[in-house]
Amino acid sequence: MSKPFMFEKPLGMRDTLPRLYEMKVAAREEISSELKKWGYQMIETPTLEYYDTVGVASAILDQQLFKLLDQQGRTLVLRPDMTAPIARLVASSLKEEAYPLRLSYQSHVFRAQQHEAGKPAEFEQVGAELIGDGTVSADAEVIALMINSLKHAGLSNFKIAIGHVGFLQALFLDIVGNSVRTDSFIRFLYEKNFVGFREHVKQLSLSSIDKARMLQLLKLRGGPTILKDAQQLIQTEEGLKAIEELEELWAILEAYQLTDYVKFDLNLVLHMSYYTGVVFEGYGKYLGVPLSSGGRYDELLEKFERPAHATGFGIRLDLLVEALGENRAKPKKTCLIFSRERRWEAIEEATCRRKQQQAVVLQDLAGIKDLDAMTGQYDEVLYFIGKQSKEER
């Protein structure tokens, strides 16, 4: 194995420069403030978890886990997501707390990359989990909270796509008859391989009516009117119940006055087996990947021996900042440059401005090699150089 270059970083790891860091902090603070207003309590979980608990329960594929051994030979993982660690926490440290629980977090997660394709192996998420409430009101709450969080972070041009895993499973089981075939179609949708989906439908020995039903599914994207079209495709109680939930969900989001940000996409699949009901993704303008996602996962808490309904979301801060671009207002940058004779005066001025919550750099003239290059970084530059004149006193 070759030795890495001096400035080379591990695959998928990134440096965060000052400007980007400032934008991430500002977005994080706005989202955290919104989460608090909705009654969500912030928690932290360890960076390292046991593979046999959180690693196995996580929605993240096994090959994307960072694994290492502790001194006792047990396999650990770097935290791959926050939902499984929170489920562990709820079933242990919070086991005496009554449901529903409203928890929030801001944490770094780690997902190994096989190739250098621009995807980070470490990124920061901010999100919320509503645990112990199986109502459609809970689904609507987390979606509304995610929308408001994105808005308060400064994002204005975005859409939330909403689907329902239960509807897809009911439709596929009704048509193809078994879970193995159902899983193959769900995988096509999970991979967004719609060409493969169509070809697979053509190869199956189905009636022309059932093939048309399968292909019609791919058109179920848009406003609430598509739910009427979905009802024409489904013939089972489970499928109709899923449509009813989506209709109720839309009505609640109307009460929140947030439907302008929402559309339905009944092809949406976020994970093969993790989610159980309503799922959703957030898309920012010009981004090719979702910047937020979430959904209902009613079976996860069973793995930690404290069964409960649950739903939640996570927002990727790096992608949110990319979507925000330069729209976010930059804080004014001020620099006070002083010579030895007027150091005290410059310090007094800097102290006064900082008390007024201004960001001020205090720089000794003797420490500057290129004055033009240095001062070009600031919006305002004030000089305290030479002996103070009588007019200045």
Sequence and secondary structure as in RCSB ss.txt:
>XXXX:A:sequence
MSKPFMFEKPLGMRDTLPRLYEMKVAAREEISSELKKWGYQMIETPTLEYYDTVGVASAILDQQLFKLLDQQGRT
LVLRPDMTAPIARLVASSLKEEAYPLRLSYQSHVFRAQQHEAGKPAEFEQVGAELIGDGTVSADAEVIALMINSL
KHAGLSNFKIAIGHVGFLQALFLDIVGNSVRTDSFIRFLYEKNFVGFREHVKQLSLSSIDKARMLQLLKLRGGPT
ILKDAQQLIQTEEGLKAIEELEELWAILEAYQLTDYVKFDLNLVLHMSYYTGVVFEGYGKYLGVPLSSGGRYDEL
LEKFERPAHATGFGIRLDLLVEALGENRAKPKKTCLIFSRERRWEAIEEATCRRKQQQAVVLQDLAGIKDLDAMT
GQYDEVLYFIGKQSKEER
>XXXX:A:secstr
     TT   TT     HHHHHHHHHHHHHHHHHHHHTT EE    SEEEIIIIIHHSSS GGG  EEE TTS E
EEE   SHHHHHHHHHTTTTTS S EEEEEEEEEE   SS SS  SEEEEEEEEEES  SHHHHHHHHHHHHHHH
HHTT  SEEEEEEEHHHHHHHHHHHH SHHHHHHHHHHHHTT HHHHHHHHHHS   HHHHHHHHHHTT EESTT
HHHHHHHH  SHHHHHHHHHHHHHHHHHHHTT GGGEEEETT  S SSS  SEEEEEEETT SS SEEEEE TTG
GGGGT    EEEEEEEHHHHHHHHTT S     EEEEE GGGHHHHHHHHHHHHHTT  EEEEEGGG S HHHHH
TT SEEEEE SS  TTT 
